[in-house]
Amino acid sequence: MNFLAVVAGDEAEGSDEILAGFGLDTVTSLVDQDGSVWDHFGVFSQPAMVFVETDGTYERHTGQLGPWDLQDRIDQLS
């Protein structure tokens, strides 16, 4: 299982520090400069998470997801 943090272009500055603050400093991140990744998955606001299956299907969760809810979702994907 892989995790990727996608940061909006206008929010890229300081994103490494923000990720580190959440203990996510080992997560690979990319800057979505033009918003095309967010658009593809229908993400229009933060916080949001997209869980992508190996077959390309995905589930988008908009809003905050608590640590237990996130762990439950990860367990479902494993």
Buried (B, 14 or more C-beta within 10 A) or exposed (E): EEEEBBBBEEEBEEBBEBBEEEEBEEEEBEBBEEBEBBEEBEBEEEEBBBBBEEEEEEEEBBEEBEEEEBEEBEEEEE
